[in-house]
Amino acid sequence: MTWQIDDITLPDPIIVRETNSANTKTYDKSGGLPIITVVGKKTRTVTLEGILFAEGQNKSYLESNYISPLKNKVGQLVTLSAPDSRYDGQYILESFEYREEGCASIFRYVITLIQGSSMVVI
């Protein structure tokens, strides 16, 4: 099983990070700790970090098969499939960052996906 975002099959990420946070507000209280209120949860965030490399392929191949398609999905509703199904589901691809590694045909990437109870892309 592999990692997939829609029809793009990714090499296994080096780091997978999930963040779940409460939506909190704090109010100063004279002479003591602040008052904290919780108004539900923030988005579930899944971050994938890894390396794009294909044996015997050049940068042009990586750009047309990974970089350009992922850039085009930023701000879109996507389906993530993971090997153990723990992260499977629909997300909004919030950001895609990448950097080239020297002259070699290697790109490092960070993909941030967010998930909510309802997601609307306008």
VENNOR-V862716 format. One record per residue. RES is the residue in one small letter. OMEGA is omega in whole degrees, -180 to 180 (* if undefined). NEAR is the number of other ideal C-beta (glycine too) atoms within 12 Angstrom. D_FIRST is the distance of its C-alpha to the first C-alpha in Angstrom with 1 decimal. Layout:
# VENNOR-V862716
((RES:OMEGA:NEAR:D_FIRST) (RES:OMEGA:NEAR:D_FIRST))
This chain:
# VENNOR-V862716
((m:-176:14:0.0) (t:173:16:3.8) (w:178:32:7.2) (q:168:26:9.3) (i:-171:36:13.0) (d:-177:21:14.3) (d:-180:16:13.8) (i:178:30:13.3) (t:-178:21:10.1) (l:168:37:10.9) (p:180:24:10.8) (d:178:20:9.9) (p:176:27:13.0) (i:-179:18:15.8) (i:172:16:17.1) (v:-177:25:15.9) (r:176:19:19.1) (e:179:22:20.0) (t:175:18:23.6) (n:-175:16:25.5) (s:173:15:29.2) (a:175:15:32.3) (n:-173:15:34.6) (t:172:15:37.8) (k:178:13:41.3) (t:179:14:43.9) (y:179:12:47.6) (d:177:11:50.1) (k:-178:10:52.4) (s:174:8:55.7) (g:-180:6:56.1) (g:178:8:52.7) (l:-179:10:48.9) (p:173:13:47.6) (i:-179:13:46.8) (i:173:14:43.1) (t:179:12:42.0) (v:-180:13:38.4) (v:179:12:37.7) (g:-178:14:34.2) (k:170:17:30.9) (k:180:17:29.8) (t:169:24:26.5) (r:-178:26:23.2) (t:175:26:22.0) (v:180:34:18.6) (t:178:28:18.9) (l:177:38:16.3) (e:-179:25:18.0) (g:-178:26:16.8) (i:174:25:17.8) (l:-179:39:17.4) (f:176:25:18.2) (a:-179:22:17.8) (e:177:11:19.6) (g:-179:8:22.8) (q:179:18:22.5) (n:-179:17:25.1) (k:-180:23:25.3) (s:178:13:26.1) (y:-179:18:22.7) (l:179:31:20.9) (e:-177:20:23.4) (s:-178:18:23.0) (n:-179:23:19.1) (y:-171:35:18.4) (i:-178:29:21.7) (s:179:20:23.6) (p:179:25:20.9) (l:177:36:20.1) (k:-179:21:23.8) (n:-179:18:24.4) (k:179:29:22.2) (v:-179:25:24.2) (g:-178:21:26.0) (q:173:25:24.0) (l:-178:24:22.0) (v:176:34:18.3) (t:177:23:15.2) (l:174:36:12.6) (s:-180:24:9.1) (a:-177:25:7.5) (p:-177:17:4.8) (d:178:12:7.9) (s:-180:12:9.6) (r:-176:15:12.6) (y:-177:28:13.1) (d:175:20:12.3) (g:177:23:15.5) (q:-179:25:18.1) (y:165:35:19.6) (i:177:31:22.2) (l:-174:35:21.2) (e:180:28:24.3) (s:176:23:24.2) (f:178:34:22.7) (e:175:21:24.4) (y:175:26:24.0) (r:178:15:26.3) (e:179:19:26.9) (e:176:16:27.2) (g:-178:10:30.4) (c:-178:8:30.8) (a:178:17:27.4) (s:-178:23:24.6) (i:174:24:22.8) (f:170:34:22.3) (r:-177:26:21.6) (y:171:34:20.4) (v:178:27:20.7) (i:178:41:19.3) (t:180:31:20.9) (l:178:43:19.9) (i:-177:32:22.4) (q:177:28:22.4) (g:180:22:25.5) (s:173:13:26.8) (s:-179:10:27.8) (m:-179:22:27.0) (v:176:11:29.3) (v:-176:17:29.0) (i:*:7:32.5))
